[in-house]
């Protein structure tokens, strides 16, 4: 009977949830000609729920809720935001042409192109179109702005990495992360960038657009361009953002009375000769007891970000400087992150044919984490422990033992002991920059040389004190890791453009790149300390027995590539793009060191055909 009631309740919940979401349909047409627009994007704002129109301009979108905003867009047209009020389920949408959008220049691999000339699948999101709010990562700024791009946070911990997947997962064994390129430097950590310093983000989604980056572009490419100064008066901007985070939903657990009744029932069913554990008077007096989830979670954890920028320029130079302070308290107590960022972008043009660009960025992170273990018993982390711990026990320490109360029936640490008795910390420095030289000896012939470097240094530590069961039995356990990762980049390429009247347009790019990656770290652990006072700061004072260990590691690998691209435009109607990359890595044997990555794309701009223009 109980199982049947539970099933009915689950079905009612499903029906209630389903009633909140519904299906919408509609059409998208050109406002001027009333022709259906094929392939227009309809996307629910701030989600990845979207669809494109069919050959008749029709669409059908599931899982839409009242209050959602639909973003309707198509290349060459002004986007529309439509609020779904729930009363209307069918929409007739008319889009206006936007010639300015077609002339907009977007960043592609190793160059720029007009939007109307792009043959591959590229999404560009710029200032004024980014997702609003306290964004902790650059990826969050395009959340819900690009169809087929899924952005999610790997955990709720402060500063947790953000995962971006372009057109789904491509592998079940290896990484599905996209390659991130910032101001021409590949492999940059997106969390090291102050979101307020970003000018535009381009997502290269298909093989044609991403092939120019070779092996690392299998899951797509994200190109991030940061801001630069402009000629004119000095511009000073200050911004502040404050938000709050809470647990969306806590799990419903047994209260103290229900817990006692359950244990009594189990003891009775087992025919234990000791009888029930709790007397009826104890059960009646138990009440709600302790909800351990309330004890470990913060209610309304604050997130704040402050940024200051100074920009300006003259006839032959411009500059941009940015400062950012970010402070996030975790939704789990004893977790937080502080981040400090400084950026400098400088452009110089000493001669008409000579240009220099400097981009520098430094980020410092100081954070406290929680002991994360998705396990049971004494190996559980504080969240798992909060779900399993005895609700009849009070908060605080037992006055007789001076230790946090222990569960009588499970070998499990008190959730508060895991919060205050385990102290993982991280301190990270990230610095990267590029120096670019452009020489234009002839009109439309540009030679580019770019040097870049990334330096990551970090220290992570954790001390498990005697407040925990493992710490008590081992007399304290300390681990510490220190390491450094470096990347060096040198690339040289040439761009040439040539137009023959209005019929033929040709652009050619060719070049080579060289990258070197080095990683090294040392990791140590110790236990058996006389006291918990020194934590990880006096690890040599351990007992020097079996719990002590030291490990070190160092590696180096190199990547060398040759690349090229040809863009051809015939009569502003027929567009052809050919690109290739020939990549070699030191990780492979000499017999299989290089691989070839070609691509080709063709586009037909039907709107420029005379027979289309004659149609009214």
C-alpha positions in Angstrom: 0.0 0.0 0.0 2.9 2.4 0.9 4.6 1.7 -2.5 1.3 2.4 -4.3 0.9 5.7 -2.5 4.5 6.7 -3.2 4.0 5.9 -6.9 0.8 8.0 -7.0 2.6 10.9 -5.4 5.5 10.7 -7.9 3.0 10.7 -10.8 1.2 13.8 -9.3 4.6 15.5 -9.1 5.4 14.7 -12.7 2.0 16.0 -13.8 2.5 19.2 -11.8 5.9 19.8 -13.3 4.7 19.0 -16.8 1.8 21.5 -16.4 4.3 24.3 -16.0 5.8 23.8 -19.4 4.2 23.7 -22.8 4.8 23.6 -26.5 4.8 26.7 -28.8 4.6 26.9 -32.6 5.0 29.7 -35.1 6.5 31.1 -38.3 9.3 33.5 -39.1 9.0 35.7 -42.2 10.9 38.6 -43.8 9.0 41.8 -42.8 9.6 43.4 -46.2 8.9 40.5 -48.6 6.9 38.2 -46.3 9.1 35.3 -47.5 9.7 32.5 -45.0 13.1 32.6 -43.4 14.8 29.2 -43.5 17.1 28.4 -40.6 16.1 31.2 -38.2 17.1 30.5 -34.6 14.5 30.5 -31.9 16.2 30.2 -28.5 14.9 30.4 -24.9 17.0 33.1 -23.3 19.7 31.9 -20.8 19.1 28.3 -21.7 20.3 25.9 -24.5 16.7 25.1 -25.4 16.3 26.2 -29.0 15.4 25.2 -32.6 15.6 26.5 -36.2 12.9 27.1 -38.7 12.2 24.6 -41.5 11.9 25.3 -45.3 8.5 26.9 -44.7 9.8 29.2 -41.9 7.8 27.1 -39.3 9.1 26.0 -35.9 7.9 24.0 -32.9 9.6 24.3 -29.6 9.0 22.1 -26.5 9.5 22.8 -22.8 8.7 26.5 -22.8 7.5 28.1 -19.5 5.5 31.2 -18.8 7.8 34.2 -18.3 10.5 32.8 -20.7 11.9 35.1 -23.3 12.4 33.9 -26.9 15.4 35.2 -28.8 14.6 35.1 -32.6 17.6 35.7 -34.8 19.0 35.2 -38.3 22.1 36.4 -40.1 21.4 39.8 -41.7 18.3 40.5 -39.6 17.7 42.4 -36.4 17.1 40.0 -33.5 13.8 40.1 -31.6 13.1 39.3 -27.9 9.6 38.0 -27.4 8.1 37.5 -23.9 6.0 34.3 -23.4 3.1 35.2 -21.2 1.4 31.8 -21.4 -1.8 33.0 -23.1 -0.4 32.8 -26.6 1.0 29.5 -28.0 1.4 30.4 -31.7 3.6 33.2 -33.0 3.9 35.0 -36.3 7.2 36.7 -36.3 8.5 39.3 -38.8 12.2 40.2 -38.9 13.7 43.4 -40.3 16.8 43.4 -42.4 20.0 44.7 -40.7 22.7 45.6 -43.2 25.0 46.8 -40.5 25.1 43.3 -39.1 26.2 41.9 -42.4 29.1 44.4 -42.6 30.2 43.6 -39.1 33.7 42.2 -38.9 34.1 39.1 -36.7 37.2 37.3 -35.6 38.0 33.9 -37.2 41.1 31.8 -36.9 44.2 33.9 -37.7 42.2 36.8 -39.2 38.9 38.6 -39.5 36.1 38.5 -42.0 32.8 40.2 -42.6 29.9 38.3 -41.3 28.3 38.1 -44.8 31.5 36.5 -46.2 31.7 33.6 -43.7 31.1 30.2 -45.1 31.6 28.2 -41.9 29.4 28.1 -38.8 30.5 31.0 -36.6 28.6 32.6 -33.7 29.7 36.1 -32.6 28.5 37.7 -29.4 29.7 41.2 -28.5 29.3 43.9 -26.0 25.7 44.7 -25.2 24.6 41.1 -26.0 26.4 39.3 -23.2 24.4 37.5 -20.5 23.9 39.9 -17.6 24.7 39.2 -13.9 27.7 38.3 -11.8 29.6 36.1 -14.3 32.4 34.1 -12.7 33.7 32.8 -16.0 34.0 34.2 -19.6 31.9 31.3 -20.9 28.9 32.3 -18.8 28.7 35.5 -20.8 27.4 33.6 -23.8 25.1 31.2 -21.9 21.9 31.0 -23.9 23.3 33.2 -26.7 24.5 30.5 -29.1 22.4 27.6 -30.5 24.2 24.3 -30.1 26.5 25.6 -27.4 26.0 24.0 -24.0 27.6 25.8 -21.0 27.5 24.3 -17.5 29.4 24.6 -14.2 31.2 21.4 -13.1 30.3 22.0 -9.4 28.8 24.6 -7.1 32.2 25.3 -5.4 33.5 28.8 -5.6 35.6 29.3 -8.7 34.6 25.9 -10.1 35.5 25.5 -13.8 32.8 26.0 -16.5 32.4 23.4 -19.1 31.5 24.3 -22.7 30.4 21.8 -25.3 29.8 22.7 -28.9 27.3 20.5 -30.7 27.4 17.8 -28.0 30.0 15.4 -26.8 32.5 14.1 -29.4 34.2 11.4 -27.2 33.3 9.2 -24.3 37.0 8.7 -23.2 38.8 12.0 -23.8 38.1 15.6 -23.2 35.2 17.3 -24.9 36.3 20.8 -24.1 36.7 23.4 -26.8 40.0 25.1 -27.5 40.1 28.7 -26.0 42.1 31.3 -27.8 42.5 34.7 -26.2 44.0 37.5 -28.3 45.7 34.9 -30.5 47.1 32.8 -27.6 45.6 29.3 -27.5 45.0 27.3 -24.4 44.1 30.1 -22.0 42.1 29.3 -18.9 38.8 31.2 -19.4 38.4 31.8 -15.6 41.6 33.9 -15.6 39.9 36.6 -17.7 37.9 39.5 -16.1 34.5 39.3 -18.0 34.4 43.1 -18.1 37.6 43.2 -20.2 36.0 41.1 -23.0 35.0 42.8 -26.2 33.7 39.9 -28.2 33.4 36.1 -28.1 33.3 34.0 -31.3 32.5 30.3 -31.4 33.7 28.3 -34.3 31.3 25.4 -34.4 31.9 23.3 -37.6 35.0 21.6 -39.1 35.4 24.2 -41.8 35.7 27.1 -39.4 37.8 25.2 -36.8 40.2 23.1 -39.0 42.7 25.9 -39.1 43.6 25.1 -35.4 44.2 21.4 -36.2 44.3 18.6 -33.6 43.0 20.7 -30.7 40.0 22.0 -32.6 38.1 18.6 -32.7 35.5 20.0 -30.1 35.3 23.5 -31.6 37.1 26.7 -30.9 36.2 29.8 -28.7 37.9 33.0 -29.8 38.0 35.7 -27.1 39.0 39.3 -28.0 39.7 41.7 -25.2 39.0 45.5 -25.2 41.4 48.1 -26.5 41.5 51.9 -26.2 40.2 54.5 -28.7 41.4 57.8 -29.9 40.0 60.6 -27.8 39.5 61.6 -24.2 40.4 59.3 -21.4 37.5 57.1 -20.4 37.3 55.9 -16.8 34.6 53.3 -15.9 33.7 51.7 -12.6 31.3 48.9 -12.1 30.0 46.8 -9.2 27.9 43.7 -9.2 26.5 41.9 -6.2 24.5 38.6 -6.1 23.5 35.9 -3.8 23.5 32.1 -4.1 21.5 29.5 -2.3 20.8 25.8 -2.5 18.0 25.4 -5.1 16.5 22.4 -3.2 17.6 20.5 -0.2 16.9 16.7 0.0 14.0 15.7 2.2 15.4 13.5 5.0 14.0 11.8 8.1 13.6 14.1 11.1 14.6 12.9 14.6 11.2 11.3 15.4 11.0 9.5 12.0 14.6 8.3 12.4 13.9 6.8 15.8 10.7 5.1 14.6 12.6 3.7 11.6 15.4 2.2 13.8 12.9 0.7 16.2 11.0 -0.9 13.3 14.3 -2.4 11.9 15.2 -3.7 15.4 11.7 -5.2 15.7 11.8 -6.8 12.3 15.2 -8.4 13.1 13.8 -10.1 16.2 16.7 -8.7 18.2 16.5 -9.8 21.9 17.6 -6.4 23.1 14.2 -5.0 22.0 13.6 -1.5 20.6 16.3 1.2 20.8 14.2 4.2 21.8 11.3 4.2 24.3 7.9 5.7 23.3 8.6 8.7 25.6 12.0 9.3 23.8 10.3 9.2 20.4 7.5 11.5 21.5 10.0 14.0 22.9 12.3 13.9 19.9 10.7 16.5 17.7 12.3 17.6 14.5 15.9 17.2 15.7 18.8 18.5 13.6 18.7 19.0 9.9 22.4 18.7 9.1 21.9 20.2 5.7 20.9 23.5 7.3 24.1 23.4 9.4 26.6 23.1 6.5 24.9 25.3 3.9 24.9 29.1 3.8 21.6 30.8 3.2 22.2 33.5 0.6 26.0 33.2 0.0 27.2 36.6 -1.4 29.0 37.0 -4.7 30.5 40.4 -5.5 32.7 41.8 -8.3 34.2 45.3 -8.7 36.0 46.5 -11.8 37.8 49.7 -12.9 39.0 50.4 -16.4 40.9 53.3 -18.0 41.1 53.6 -21.7 42.2 56.2 -24.3 44.5 56.9 -27.2 45.9 59.3 -29.7 46.7 59.3 -33.4 49.3 56.5 -33.3 48.6 54.7 -30.0 45.9 53.5 -27.7 45.7 51.8 -24.3 43.4 49.9 -22.0 43.9 49.1 -18.4 41.6 47.0 -16.3 41.4 46.0 -12.6 39.0 43.5 -11.0 38.3 42.2 -7.5 36.1 39.2 -7.2 34.9 37.7 -3.9 32.6 34.6 -3.7 31.4 32.8 -0.6 30.5 29.2 -1.2 27.1 27.8 -0.5 28.9 25.3 1.7 30.4 26.9 4.8 34.2 27.3 5.0 34.5 27.6 1.2 35.3 30.8 -0.6 37.3 32.4 -3.4 39.0 35.7 -3.8 40.3 36.7 -7.2 42.4 39.7 -8.2 42.9 40.6 -11.9 44.9 43.2 -13.8 45.1 43.7 -17.6 47.0 46.0 -19.9 46.4 46.2 -23.7 48.6 48.6 -25.7 48.7 49.3 -29.4 51.4 51.4 -31.2 51.7 52.5 -34.8 55.1 54.3 -35.1 54.9 54.2 -38.9 52.0 53.7 -41.3 53.4 50.3 -42.3 54.4 49.2 -38.8 52.1 48.2 -35.9 52.9 46.7 -32.4 50.3 45.1 -30.0 50.9 44.1 -26.4 48.4 42.2 -24.4 49.2 41.3 -20.7 47.0 39.7 -18.1 47.7 38.6 -14.4 45.3 36.8 -12.1 45.8 35.8 -8.5 43.4 33.3 -6.8 43.1 32.5 -3.1 40.5 30.0 -2.1 39.3 27.6 0.6 37.6 24.4 -0.5 35.7 21.7 1.2 36.7 18.1 1.5 34.9 16.6 -1.5 34.3 12.8 -1.4 31.3 11.1 -2.9 31.7 8.1 -0.6 30.2 6.7 2.6 31.2 6.0 6.2 34.5 7.6 7.3 35.4 8.4 3.7 32.3 10.6 3.1 32.6 14.4 2.5 30.5 16.9 4.5 27.6 16.9 2.1 27.3 13.1 2.1 27.7 13.1 5.8 25.0 15.6 6.3 22.6 13.3 4.4 23.5 10.3 6.4 24.1 11.7 9.9 21.9 11.0 12.9 19.3 13.8 13.2 18.8 13.0 17.0 22.2 14.4 17.8 22.6 18.1 18.7 24.9 20.6 17.0 28.2 21.4 18.7 30.6 19.3 20.7 30.0 16.7 23.4 31.0 18.4 26.7 32.3 15.1 28.1 34.7 14.3 25.2 35.3 17.8 23.8 34.7 16.3 20.3 31.8 16.7 17.8 29.0 14.2 18.5 29.5 10.8 16.8 26.9 8.6 15.1 26.2 5.5 17.3 25.3 3.2 14.5 27.5 4.3 11.5 31.2 4.8 11.2 30.7 8.4 10.0 32.3 11.7 10.7 30.2 14.6 12.0 29.5 17.0 9.1 30.8 19.9 11.1 34.0 18.0 11.9 34.6 17.6 8.2 33.9 21.3 7.6 36.1 22.6 10.4 38.5 19.7 10.8 39.6 19.4 7.1 41.1 22.5 5.5 41.9 22.4 1.8 43.4 25.6 0.4 44.6 26.8 -3.0 46.8 29.7 -4.1 47.3 30.2 -7.8 49.1 32.8 -10.0 48.3 33.0 -13.7 50.2 35.3 -16.1 50.0 35.4 -19.8 50.7 37.8 -22.7 51.3 38.3 -26.3 53.5 40.6 -28.3 52.5 41.1 -31.9 54.2 42.8 -34.8 52.5 43.6 -38.1 54.4 44.9 -41.1 52.6 46.1 -44.2 55.2 46.8 -46.9 52.5 46.9 -49.6 48.8 47.6 -49.5 46.9 44.6 -48.3 50.1 42.5 -47.8 50.6 42.0 -44.0 53.4 40.0 -42.3 52.6 39.1 -38.7 54.9 37.8 -36.0 53.4 36.9 -32.6 55.3 35.8 -29.4 53.3 34.6 -26.5 53.8 32.9 -23.1 51.7 31.6 -20.2 53.0 30.9 -16.7 50.8 29.1 -14.1 52.2 28.5 -10.6 50.2 27.0 -7.7 50.2 25.7 -4.2 47.5 23.4 -2.9 47.4 22.0 0.6 45.1 20.1 2.9 45.3 19.2 6.6 43.0 16.7 8.3 43.0 17.4 12.0 42.1 15.3 15.0 38.5 16.6 14.8 37.9 13.8 12.2 38.2 10.1 12.8 40.9 9.6 10.3 42.8 12.6 11.6 42.5 11.3 15.2 43.8 7.8 14.4 46.7 9.2 12.3 47.5 12.1 14.6 46.9 14.6 11.8 47.4 14.1 8.0 49.0 16.8 5.9 49.4 17.0 2.1 51.0 19.8 0.0 51.6 20.2 -3.7 53.5 22.9 -5.5 53.9 23.2 -9.3 54.4 25.3 -12.4 53.0 25.0 -15.9 54.5 27.1 -18.8 53.6 27.5 -22.4 55.7 29.3 -25.1 54.3 30.4 -28.5 55.9 31.7 -31.6 53.9 32.1 -34.8 54.6 33.8 -38.1 52.1 34.2 -41.0 51.3 36.4 -43.9 47.9 37.7 -45.2 47.3 39.0 -48.7 44.1 40.5 -50.2 43.3 41.3 -53.9 40.2 42.5 -55.6 39.6 42.5 -59.3 36.8 45.0 -59.8 33.5 43.9 -58.3 33.6 40.4 -59.6 36.6 38.7 -57.9 37.8 39.0 -54.4 40.7 36.8 -53.1 42.4 36.6 -49.7 45.2 34.2 -48.8 46.8 33.4 -45.5 49.8 31.1 -44.8 52.0 30.6 -41.8 53.6 28.4 -39.2 53.3 28.0 -35.4 55.6 26.5 -32.7 54.5 25.8 -29.1 56.3 24.3 -26.1 54.6 23.1 -23.0 56.3 22.3 -19.7 54.8 21.0 -16.5 56.4 20.1 -13.2 55.4 19.7 -9.6 56.4 18.2 -6.2 53.9 16.6 -3.9 54.4 15.6 -0.3 52.4 14.1 2.6 53.1 13.4 6.3 51.2 12.3 9.4 51.7 11.7 13.1 52.1 15.2 14.3 52.4 16.2 18.0 49.7 18.9 17.5 47.3 20.2 14.9 48.5 23.8 15.4 51.0 24.0 12.6 48.8 22.3 10.0 50.7 22.0 6.7 53.4 24.5 7.6 55.7 22.1 9.5 55.3 18.8 7.7 58.8 17.6 8.6 57.7 17.3 12.2 55.6 14.2 11.4 56.5 10.8 12.7 58.5 9.9 9.5 56.9 6.5 9.3 54.7 4.9 6.6 52.5 7.9 6.2 55.3 10.1 4.8 55.7 10.3 1.0 57.3 12.7 -1.5 56.6 12.6 -5.3 57.9 14.8 -8.1 57.1 15.0 -11.8 58.3 16.9 -14.9 57.3 16.7 -18.6 57.8 18.6 -21.8 56.1 18.4 -25.2 56.2 20.5 -28.4 53.7 21.2 -31.1 54.6 22.5 -34.6 52.1 23.4 -37.3 51.9 24.8 -40.8 48.6 26.3 -41.9 46.9 28.1 -44.7 43.6 29.4 -45.9 42.1 30.8 -49.2 38.9 32.8 -49.4 37.4 33.5 -52.8 34.3 35.6 -53.6 32.8 35.6 -57.1 30.4 38.4 -57.9 29.4 38.7 -54.2 27.3 35.5 -54.7 29.5 32.5 -54.6 31.9 32.0 -51.7 34.6 29.4 -51.3 36.9 28.7 -48.3 39.8 26.3 -48.4 41.9 25.7 -45.3 44.4 23.3 -44.0 46.7 22.6 -41.1 49.6 20.2 -40.9 50.3 19.5 -37.2 53.2 17.6 -35.6 53.7 16.8 -31.9 56.7 15.4 -30.0 54.3 13.0 -28.2 54.1 10.8 -31.3 56.7 8.6 -32.8 58.9 9.9 -35.7 56.9 7.6 -38.1 53.6 9.2 -37.2 54.5 12.6 -35.9 52.4 14.8 -38.3 48.8 14.8 -39.4 47.0 16.7 -42.1 43.7 18.5 -41.4 42.0 20.0 -44.6 38.6 21.6 -45.0 36.5 23.1 -47.7 33.3 25.1 -47.5 31.1 26.7 -50.2 28.3 29.2 -49.8 25.8 30.6 -52.3 24.3 34.0 -51.5 21.0 33.6 -53.2 19.8 37.0 -52.2 22.2 38.6 -54.7 21.0 36.6 -57.6 19.1 38.7 -60.2 16.2 36.2 -60.4 15.7 36.5 -56.6 15.8 40.3 -56.6 13.1 40.4 -59.2 10.7 38.5 -56.9 8.5 40.9 -55.1 
